[in-house]
Amino acid sequence: MTTQEMTHELTHTQELLRVPASAAPSATHNIESGIPGVRFDPQSMSQTISDEALADETMARGNAAEQVVVLLARGHVRAASELVAETRFMEPQNFAMRVLDTSLTRASGDPQRAANRLRALLTEFDGTAHESVLQQHLGMAYVESGDLRAAATRFRKALDLRIAEGADERLVDSSRRCLEALTARLETLAPQAG
């Protein structure tokens, strides 16, 4: 049976979850986030501290968005929330802070509200360079709210957009690995019949 014939036998969900091959290893290990001292863990769909000294340096010298990510990775939701509020007061249309505000909502235990806000942002930024970021974050919100099929759709869209726009390989890798981690999770929930 050819690959083309096998593709036609896949269900919609199986086709959706097919992950494009990567030059990078396929293990879903932590991914460099681009913020010194912070890595992204596709298994937990969250930022983690990889180097405390670099994270401390980011807190001392980094921009507000980088500092919010460090605070969230450390679990300091209240401090992150205050920094987002202060920054948004001065720059209400700051895109990074608007997205991080939804990350705070997820970290506070309300992924459905975060998803609603991200969908509203997608309406505003549809077709722009910001769309891939919003699709990625919406995927994470859907994972946390338990809607894994919707999450797969969003990670796939983020991956496709990032590849099409020639995004930094770190971002493409993040989307790819989130989709891989979600695929593995779905396979353990509903193993396919042999």
JODA-V707140 format. One line per field, one symbol per residue. phi: phi as a letter, one per 20 degrees, with the letter a starting at -180 (. if undefined). Layout:
phi->???
//
This chain:
phi->.egfffgfeffgffffefdffcfegefeffdgendgnccddffelbecedbgfffffffecffffffffffffenefffffffffffffecfefggfffffffffffencffffffffffffffdgndfeffffffffgfffgfenefffffgfffffffffffemfggfffffffffffffgffffffbgfff
//
